[in-house]
Amino acid sequence: MIFLQYILPQHFLSKLMFRFAKIETLWIKNTFTRWFVNKYNVNLAEAELENIEDYINFNDFFTRALKPNLRPISESKLISPVDGVVSQAGKIQDSQILQAKGRQYSTSELLADKASEELENGSFATIYLSPKDYHRIHMPCDGTLVAMKYIPGDLFSVNQKTVRHVEKVFARNERLVCLFKTEFGEMAFVLVGAIFVGSMQTSWHGQITPPYGKKIINFNYKDKEVRLSKGDELGRFNMGSTVIMLLPERSTEINLIEGQELKMGQAII
């Protein structure tokens, strides 16, 4: 499966999945969604709409809302932005981020630019969202958006097997980097695309992909006063992927361990 990912038309397959996820034909939508729920053991009891027939299409189901107050927001200064599993977390050592045992990548490779000094020796958390998870992404702390950058790239899977074997996978996949000003200092929040992730979107811009670009696109928000409070919706993945948080050196180290399951709103500092 790892070898196949190198030769598969990753973007073409993702475009097909994006189109399929928008099909509203009832028997197609309901049959596939029912199969998906059973295959991945999705807990529909948590969803605002518990019946698959009530969703417009598969994408509507995949980005489903949860019942109100189901994910209480901790009073901690930093919360988990998603439901998922910790892939890795810890200190950024001399600008190097741990991907998996024996594999690292740099902050500059991830951000496609030299990172600020306060991030180069800060801390990080990489959280993987599996297909069964809730796929809305929330703000981990209060912050003001400074800039956003779309970085084109590959669309390798980001499951644990691939992460252990593909060199610098998070720094080579398509991704969206959001820079925030927070009480900790600068925070980089990265949405990493993956195969069959047909679309990434943010609450302030809307859909970013598709189309899939070939050049880096920068967005400046310094004069637009886009401010998000802890727990506010930041964006959505259409199909599963990964988020990465980079925090500055003077922030409290993130208290997470590899393999730990998280719920959105849970304290992580």
PyMOL commands that set and color helices and strands:
alter all, ss='L'
color gray80, all
select helices_A, chain A and resi 2-7+10-20+26-40+44-46+52-54+58-62+107-111+117-120+160-165+169-172
alter helices_A, ss='H'
color red, helices_A
select strands_A, chain A and resi 84-91+96-100+103-106+123-128+136-138+143-151+175-182+185-192+199-202+206-209+217-220+227-228+233-238+242-247+261-262
alter strands_A, ss='S'
color yellow, strands_A
deselect
rebuild
show_as cartoon
